[in-house]
Amino acid sequence: MENINNSLQPIVELDGVSKTYGHGDTRVRALKNINVSLYKGQFTSIMGPSGSGKSTMLHVIAGLDNPTRGTITVDGVDITHLKDKQLTELRRSRIGFIFQSFNLVPTINVLDNIMLPTQLSGTKVDMQWLKKVVDSLGLTTRLKHRPSELSGGQQQRVAVARALVSRPAIIVADEPTGNLDSKTSDEVLAILRQAVDEFGQTVIMVTHNPSVAKVSDRVVVVADGTIKADMVGATPEQVIALL
Ligand SMILES: Nc1ncnc2c1ncn2[C@@H]1O[C@H](COP(=O)(O)OP(=O)(O)OP(=O)(O)O)[C@@H](O)[C@H]1O
């Protein structure tokens, strides 16, 4: 399986990236000299066993954590040398986040949560797109509720809607379907796929679910802090064989 395509434009580049946590006896090498480019307008899934370094890779890509060594370039900007304020600004303007822990603001309603990143970045909310996202995620009747009045799955869908509505160039998702039933999980994946196909957004997703290969352009398999496989157009069966 070939992963080199000259017509593709890198949007995230990791060059010699290592991440070590702790010291001495507690030292863990979570990422070991990773070199990889992820491309614009692609849906890339990062898979691998528990503890292999997937979340660490996603966190350094999104500028939420610093690598110990190496360089990370996001949309042409070397984020490893940015000041905190510049990094916050880059995250706000270019990256949408979906985490398993939702990170919703408890004191404001669902609609305000969904619109928050767009308002923070000072851009106009595309109400038509917002309506489409909210409808497809089954949240239309929940917009005036507070997050605490929603089920876990509904809160997850609010987090997905929030990441999509501002149409960031890159959507970074850590197990976004982990808490969802299979129907809702399929809907979330379909809408992420739509963000790629219709709006040219880039999705980078960490998941344990091999069936996600069906919606992914590329599957990067991480094992023990290194890239073990890098597949374009892989089937779930091919992914399972590698895990
Ligand atoms: N803040 C931290 N301090 C110390 N060690 C850490 C920290 N975060 C992660 N690690 C270690 O780094 C390694 C990689 O962790 P990471 O969370 O990236 O793995 P993962 O592949 O995402 O795992 P999972 O699928 O279980 O979420 C693990 O051995 C983990 O224990």
The ligand as an SDF file (V2000), in Angstrom:
LIG
                    3D

 31 33  0  0  0  0  0  0  0  0999 V2000
    1.4810   12.8080   31.4530 N   0  0  0  0  0  0  0  0  0  0  0  0
    2.1300   11.6470   31.4110 C   0  0  0  0  0  0  0  0  0  0  0  0
    3.1020   11.3620   32.3010 N   0  0  0  0  0  0  0  0  0  0  0  0
    3.7870   10.2130   32.2520 C   0  0  0  0  0  0  0  0  0  0  0  0
    3.5860    9.2470   31.3300 N   0  0  0  0  0  0  0  0  0  0  0  0
    2.6290    9.4660   30.4160 C   0  0  0  0  0  0  0  0  0  0  0  0
    1.8450   10.6730   30.4060 C   0  0  0  0  0  0  0  0  0  0  0  0
    0.9740   10.6070   29.3690 N   0  0  0  0  0  0  0  0  0  0  0  0
    1.1920    9.4180   28.7790 C   0  0  0  0  0  0  0  0  0  0  0  0
    2.1810    8.7440   29.3940 N   0  0  0  0  0  0  0  0  0  0  0  0
    2.7270    7.4200   28.9970 C   0  0  0  0  0  0  0  0  0  0  0  0
    3.1330    7.5120   27.6400 O   0  0  0  0  0  0  0  0  0  0  0  0
    2.7880    6.3250   26.9350 C   0  0  0  0  0  0  0  0  0  0  0  0
    1.8780    6.6750   25.7550 C   0  0  0  0  0  0  0  0  0  0  0  0
    0.6330    7.1560   26.2690 O   0  0  0  0  0  0  0  0  0  0  0  0
   -0.5620    7.6040   25.3170 P   0  0  0  0  0  0  0  0  0  0  0  0
   -1.6390    8.1380   26.1990 O   0  0  0  0  0  0  0  0  0  0  0  0
   -0.0360    8.4770   24.2650 O   0  0  0  0  0  0  0  0  0  0  0  0
   -0.9910    6.2180   24.6940 O   0  0  0  0  0  0  0  0  0  0  0  0
   -2.2780    5.8300   23.8470 P   0  0  0  0  0  0  0  0  0  0  0  0
   -1.8040    5.0140   22.7180 O   0  0  0  0  0  0  0  0  0  0  0  0
   -3.0690    7.0390   23.5330 O   0  0  0  0  0  0  0  0  0  0  0  0
   -3.0630    4.9210   24.8840 O   0  0  0  0  0  0  0  0  0  0  0  0
   -4.6470    4.6360   25.0630 P   0  0  0  0  0  0  0  0  0  0  0  0
   -5.0860    3.9360   23.8180 O   0  0  0  0  0  0  0  0  0  0  0  0
   -4.6730    3.7220   26.2670 O   0  0  0  0  0  0  0  0  0  0  0  0
   -5.3210    5.9520   25.2970 O   0  0  0  0  0  0  0  0  0  0  0  0
    2.1240    5.3970   27.9570 C   0  0  0  0  0  0  0  0  0  0  0  0
    3.0930    4.5010   28.4240 O   0  0  0  0  0  0  0  0  0  0  0  0
    1.6690    6.3420   29.0450 C   0  0  0  0  0  0  0  0  0  0  0  0
    1.6380    5.6920   30.2890 O   0  0  0  0  0  0  0  0  0  0  0  0
  1  2  1  0
  2  3  1  0
  2  7  2  0
  3  4  2  0
  4  5  1  0
  5  6  2  0
  6  7  1  0
  6 10  1  0
  7  8  1  0
  8  9  2  0
  9 10  1  0
 10 11  1  0
 11 12  1  0
 11 30  1  0
 12 13  1  0
 13 14  1  0
 13 28  1  0
 14 15  1  0
 15 16  1  0
 16 17  2  0
 16 18  1  0
 16 19  1  0
 19 20  1  0
 20 21  2  0
 20 22  1  0
 20 23  1  0
 23 24  1  0
 24 25  2  0
 24 26  1  0
 24 27  1  0
 28 29  1  0
 28 30  1  0
 30 31  1  0
M  END
$$$$
